[in-house]
């Protein structure tokens, strides 16, 4: 993309995801078209400006997202639950032209606890308050964290547990490098392979079979 004030060489670049959220990218523009786009970042190494025409199509949305500050608490309702995350329709935000909410929570930011699916943590229509993390310029959404508004259970565990203390728990998972053990309701510990036994252990499963046989024979 050749900028009006810098015609010597193309300095602007609009990625396929930044062309338009409404129109198909292939039909959004043609060579020779004049377009208006907003600068979203400057790539000094490549010597070009990264730009978005989607931003100029949705000025109200862009203005709202740019007004947010990291750490700010935003409230809204769960608009949709997907395998890759959760959309949140924010109380004070405009509608998104494509998604069911301007806010978005990635799977890791839903909870400190382990869970199988996002629906184990939230439900569509549920009201939530989340911490604003960053402005996703590609999708025009506010990246949020629900777990940031909740106490970190590991911090509490660290404050009441001392080095050398003996803990008991239930084995929840065997992996090639060790064993996960649930030591409290919200905390899992990892016993590395070399920490399972004084003798070399080839795999966690082998160690458990050996330990079971030893208990049976005693």
Beta strands, then each sheet from edge to edge (+ up, - down):
strand 1: 12-14
strand 2: 38-43
strand 3: 48-52
strand 4: 73-82
strand 5: 85-90
strand 6: 103-106
strand 7: 127-136
strand 8: 141-145
strand 9: 170-175
strand 10: 178-182
strand 11: 188-192
sheet 1: 1+ 3+ 2-
sheet 2: 4+ 5- 6+ 8+ 7- 4+
sheet 3: 9+ 10- 11+
end
